[in-house]
Amino acid sequence: MPDPITGEGFDAPSPEVAYMGAPDMLEEAARLTEVSQRLQVEAATASIAGEPYEPDEYQERLYLLRRAALADRLSIAYPDAEDFLSDAVQLAHQLAKFDREHDTHTGPHGPGAIEWDPSHRPYVRQEYDHWGW
């Protein structure tokens, strides 16, 4: 049976391979906080101006991918922290949903592929690895 934690049984890179060039987790969390704040300011500015806010699809996807990858890495580093596991599963699902809706995947298997049953966490690794960190 496929193991979403190790990636065993999935046609996707292992966590070690996918996250080989990833920044330190604390550094990535700080960067993601900055990106989140910037996106919130953009949305608030548009709202104040009475304009609709449409986030840049590329930036939104990159933010989702980085958040999902960080959550996956945290859940692997701290396997006893159930919140990290829950976040990893939820954010992987969000990325896959976004990619299905926008047709934005970069790896060989799309987000709707049977390959990702029972988990989208290896999908996050595939996409992170193909992003070219």
HELIX and SHEET records of a PDB file:
HELIX    1   1 PRO A   15  ALA A   18  1                                   4    
HELIX    2   2 MET A   25  ILE A   48  1                                  24    
HELIX    3   3 GLU A   57  ALA A   77  1                                  21    
HELIX    4   4 GLU A   82  HIS A  102  1                                  21    
HELIX    5   5 ILE A  114  TRP A  116  5                                   3    
HELIX    6   6 ARG A  121  TRP A  131  1                                  11    
END                                                                             
